[in-house]
Amino acid sequence: MVDPGINFMENMHFTGLNINDINAVLVTHDHIDHNGDLPAIDDLASQFGRRDIALYMDKHTEREYAGRKGYFSEKNRHGIDLTMNRSFDIGPSVSIQVEVMPTKHILENVCSDCILS
């Protein structure tokens, strides 16, 4: 799963998928539309005893998530500097090659008065 933003859980169930279909989660950056349902995935994983889901996240998300005593076990949490790691493998059982292609976030140019982190 890449960037489980808002309504990811609802969309996942709507398409017939469930927590057992997720082996790894990649969060590209710390915006709610990219990681909004991360806590929900964590909570659902705890209900189904899924301690094997790998979590890959950018450094800022890693700092924000570090204090949470989540079900994603510490050994399965991986911080990635996406500005440095242009290509890397993810996945605990099946390796998936990820290639990073920098782009501007669409909301960056919406208005000058908006505050985005």
C-alpha positions as CSV (number, residue, x, y, z in Angstrom):
1,M,0.0,0.0,0.0
2,V,1.3,3.4,-1.0
3,D,0.1,6.5,0.9
4,P,-3.0,5.3,2.8
5,G,-4.7,8.7,3.0
6,I,-8.1,9.6,4.2
7,N,-10.8,7.0,3.4
8,F,-8.2,4.4,2.5
9,M,-9.8,1.9,4.9
10,E,-13.3,2.5,3.4
11,N,-11.9,2.1,-0.1
12,M,-10.0,-1.0,0.8
13,H,-13.2,-2.7,2.1
14,F,-15.2,-1.4,-0.8
15,T,-12.8,-3.2,-3.2
16,G,-13.0,-6.4,-1.3
17,L,-9.5,-6.2,0.3
18,N,-8.8,-6.7,3.9
19,I,-5.9,-6.3,6.4
20,N,-4.5,-9.7,5.3
21,D,-3.9,-8.3,1.8
22,I,-1.4,-5.7,3.2
23,N,2.2,-6.8,3.5
24,A,3.9,-3.4,3.5
25,V,2.9,0.3,3.7
26,L,4.9,3.1,2.2
27,V,4.2,6.7,3.3
28,T,5.9,9.2,1.0
29,H,5.4,12.3,3.1
30,D,3.6,13.6,6.2
31,H,0.4,15.0,4.8
32,I,-3.0,13.8,5.9
33,D,-4.0,12.9,2.3
34,H,-1.0,10.5,2.3
35,N,-1.0,9.1,5.8
36,G,-4.5,9.9,7.3
37,D,-5.5,6.2,7.7
38,L,-2.1,5.0,8.9
39,P,-3.4,4.8,12.6
40,A,-6.5,2.9,11.4
41,I,-4.3,0.3,9.6
42,D,-2.2,0.0,12.7
43,D,-5.3,-0.5,14.9
44,L,-6.9,-3.0,12.5
45,A,-3.5,-4.9,12.3
46,S,-3.6,-5.1,16.1
47,Q,-7.1,-6.7,16.1
48,F,-6.0,-9.3,13.6
49,G,-2.6,-10.0,15.2
50,R,-0.7,-8.7,12.1
51,R,2.8,-7.9,13.5
52,D,4.4,-8.6,10.2
53,I,3.3,-5.6,8.2
54,A,6.3,-3.5,7.2
55,L,6.1,0.2,7.4
56,Y,8.3,2.4,5.3
57,M,8.0,6.2,5.7
58,D,9.8,9.4,5.0
59,K,11.9,10.9,7.8
60,H,9.3,13.5,8.8
61,T,6.5,10.9,9.1
62,E,9.0,8.7,11.0
63,R,9.5,11.4,13.6
64,E,5.8,12.1,13.9
65,Y,5.0,8.4,14.3
66,A,7.9,7.5,16.6
67,G,6.1,8.2,19.8
68,R,3.1,6.0,18.9
69,K,3.2,2.6,20.5
70,G,1.7,1.1,17.5
71,Y,1.3,-2.5,16.3
72,F,3.8,-1.9,13.5
73,S,6.7,-3.5,15.5
74,E,9.9,-1.5,15.8
75,K,11.8,-4.0,13.7
76,N,9.2,-3.5,10.9
77,R,9.5,0.3,10.9
78,H,11.8,1.8,8.3
79,G,12.6,5.4,7.8
80,I,13.6,6.4,4.3
81,D,15.2,9.6,3.2
82,L,13.4,9.9,-0.2
83,T,15.7,12.7,-1.3
84,M,18.7,10.3,-1.0
85,N,17.2,6.9,-1.7
86,R,16.1,7.1,-5.3
87,S,15.7,3.4,-5.6
88,F,15.1,0.8,-2.9
89,D,13.3,-2.5,-2.1
90,I,10.4,-2.9,0.2
91,G,8.4,-5.9,1.4
92,P,9.0,-8.5,4.1
93,S,8.3,-11.5,1.9
94,V,8.1,-10.2,-1.7
95,S,10.6,-7.6,-2.8
96,I,9.1,-4.6,-4.6
97,Q,11.4,-2.1,-6.3
98,V,10.5,1.5,-5.7
99,E,11.8,4.3,-7.8
100,V,11.3,7.8,-6.5
101,M,10.2,10.6,-8.9
102,P,10.2,14.0,-7.2
103,T,7.2,16.2,-7.9
104,K,5.5,19.2,-6.4
105,H,2.5,18.6,-4.2
106,I,-0.6,19.9,-5.9
107,L,-1.7,21.9,-2.9
108,E,1.6,23.9,-2.7
109,N,0.3,26.4,-5.3
110,V,-3.4,26.6,-4.2
111,C,-3.1,29.8,-2.2
112,S,-0.4,31.8,-0.5
113,D,-2.4,32.0,2.8
114,C,-2.6,28.2,3.2
115,I,-0.4,26.7,5.9
116,L,0.9,23.2,5.0
117,S,3.4,21.2,6.8
